Amino acid sequence: MVGCIKNLDIFIDEAVEETLQEDVLNVIQEEILYLLLGLLEGEKIEESDIKDAVSDIDHDISKEKLQEMVTSIRNKNELVKDAFDIGKLAVRYNLKKETVNAKLSEFGYDIYTAKLLDGEKAECAIISLSSKKKLRNMNEPSLNFLKNEEIKGEVSFLCDKGDLDLLIHHLETIRRKMDEY
């Protein structure tokens, strides 16, 4: 996800997330995401920078272990390059980063069954959408971003399956017209 909720995030479907081990999720959030951000911002992974950063943390690290870490980080960076379409993501990232328009910042829903006056039941959902001009920067501490978050708008609405079909139709129409443009 680029420019949605945070300036960059990796969305994992709930059904898939339940199947992943916690250490895999940690690698995604703590390693892959930051390598991806670096690639999108055009950062180069320099051996000397890696060595300096690791040496600052562990002054007693051996040269062999240091070289292993450099190789590991470079290999992970290559895997991230191969796994994502960096060019396409960079376009999206820069668009969302540079625009002053509000961007989708939250999406939520609650599904429930409403009991109607005549005793019938109706399945429905309340969908909530929020937008902000400034999204949370993944590098900012979580408390700092709360101070400068600007909520541009928020809307919640009730819909049934027919409304969802209509909403999906409109979104698909927008996508088709963007593809034709």
C-alpha positions in Angstrom: 0.0 0.0 0.0 1.4 3.3 -1.0 0.1 6.5 0.5 -2.8 4.8 2.4 -2.8 5.0 6.2 1.0 5.4 6.2 3.3 6.7 3.5 4.2 3.1 2.9 3.0 -0.2 4.3 2.6 -3.8 3.3 -1.0 -5.0 3.4 -1.5 -8.6 4.3 -5.0 -10.0 4.0 -6.3 -11.2 7.4 -6.8 -14.7 6.2 -3.1 -14.9 5.0 -1.8 -13.1 8.1 -3.3 -15.8 10.3 -1.3 -18.5 8.5 2.1 -16.6 8.9 4.4 -17.1 11.8 5.1 -14.1 14.0 8.8 -14.1 13.0 7.8 -13.9 9.3 5.5 -10.9 10.0 8.4 -9.3 11.9 10.7 -9.7 9.0 8.1 -8.2 6.7 7.6 -5.1 8.9 11.1 -4.6 10.2 13.3 -5.5 7.2 11.4 -5.8 3.9 9.4 -2.6 4.4 12.5 -0.5 5.1 14.4 -2.0 2.2 11.4 -1.2 0.0 11.2 2.4 1.2 15.0 2.8 0.5 14.5 1.5 -3.0 11.5 3.8 -3.6 13.5 6.8 -2.4 16.5 5.8 -4.6 18.8 5.0 -1.8 21.9 2.9 -2.6 23.1 0.3 -0.2 26.8 1.0 0.3 29.0 -1.5 1.9 30.8 1.1 4.0 27.5 2.5 5.3 26.4 -0.9 6.4 29.7 -1.6 8.1 29.6 1.8 9.9 26.0 1.3 11.1 26.7 -2.2 12.4 30.0 -1.3 14.0 28.3 1.6 15.8 25.9 -0.9 17.4 28.4 -3.7 18.0 31.9 -2.4 18.5 33.3 -6.0 19.0 32.0 -7.6 15.8 34.4 -9.7 13.9 35.3 -8.8 10.3 33.9 -12.1 9.1 30.6 -11.5 10.9 30.5 -7.9 9.6 31.0 -9.2 6.0 28.2 -11.8 6.5 25.8 -9.0 7.5 26.8 -6.9 4.5 26.2 -9.8 2.2 22.9 -10.7 4.0 21.5 -7.1 3.6 22.6 -6.9 0.0 20.9 -10.3 -0.7 17.7 -9.2 1.0 17.7 -6.0 -1.0 18.0 -8.0 -4.2 15.1 -10.2 -3.1 13.0 -7.1 -2.4 13.9 -5.7 -5.9 12.8 -9.0 -7.5 9.6 -9.3 -5.5 8.2 -5.8 -6.2 7.7 -3.7 -9.3 9.9 -0.9 -8.0 9.3 1.4 -11.0 5.5 1.2 -10.7 5.5 1.5 -6.9 7.9 4.5 -7.2 5.4 6.4 -9.4 2.6 5.7 -6.9 4.8 6.6 -3.9 6.0 9.9 -5.4 2.4 10.8 -6.5 1.1 10.3 -3.0 4.1 11.9 -1.3 4.0 15.1 -3.4 0.3 15.7 -3.7 -1.4 18.2 -1.3 -4.8 16.5 -1.8 -6.2 14.3 0.9 -5.3 10.6 0.8 -7.3 7.6 2.1 -6.1 7.1 5.6 -8.5 4.6 7.1 -11.0 2.1 5.9 -13.2 0.1 8.3 -16.4 -1.8 8.3 -18.8 -3.6 10.7 -21.1 -6.2 9.4 -24.4 -6.9 11.2 -27.9 -8.0 10.8 -30.6 -5.4 11.4 -34.1 -6.5 12.5 -36.8 -4.6 10.6 -40.1 -3.5 11.9 -42.0 -6.4 10.2 -39.7 -8.9 11.9 -37.5 -9.5 8.8 -33.8 -9.5 9.0 -31.5 -7.5 6.7 -27.8 -8.1 6.4 -25.8 -4.8 6.1 -22.5 -3.2 6.8 -21.4 0.2 8.0 -18.4 1.3 6.0 -16.1 4.1 7.3 -13.6 6.0 5.2 -11.3 8.7 6.4 -8.8 10.9 4.5 -5.9 13.1 5.6 -3.6 15.5 3.9 -0.5 14.3 5.8 -0.2 10.6 6.3 1.9 8.9 9.0 5.6 8.6 8.0 6.7 5.1 8.8 10.0 6.5 10.2 8.3 8.9 12.6 7.7 7.8 16.2 4.1 6.9 16.6 3.3 9.7 19.1 4.8 12.4 17.0 2.6 11.8 14.0 -0.5 12.3 16.1 0.4 15.9 16.7 0.5 16.9 13.0 -2.2 14.6 11.6 -4.7 16.6 9.7 -8.0 14.9 9.2 -9.5 16.1 6.0 -12.7 14.2 6.1 -14.6 11.2 7.4 -17.7 9.5 6.2 -19.6 6.5 7.5 -22.5 4.9 5.7 -24.8 1.9 5.9 -25.1 -0.3 2.9 -26.7 -3.6 2.0 -25.4 -6.1 -0.7 -27.1 -4.1 -3.4 -25.3 -0.9 -2.3 -22.0 -2.9 -2.3 -22.7 -4.1 -5.8 -23.3 -0.5 -6.9 -20.2 0.8 -5.2 -18.1 -2.0 -6.7 -19.5 -1.2 -10.1 -18.6 2.5 -9.8 -15.1 1.6 -8.6 -14.6 -0.8 -11.5 -15.9 1.9 -13.9 -13.3 4.4 -12.5 -10.5 1.8 -12.9 -11.6 1.0 -16.5 -11.6 4.7 -17.4 -8.2 5.2 -15.8 -6.9 2.3 -17.9 -8.4 3.9 -21.0 -7.0 7.3 -20.2 
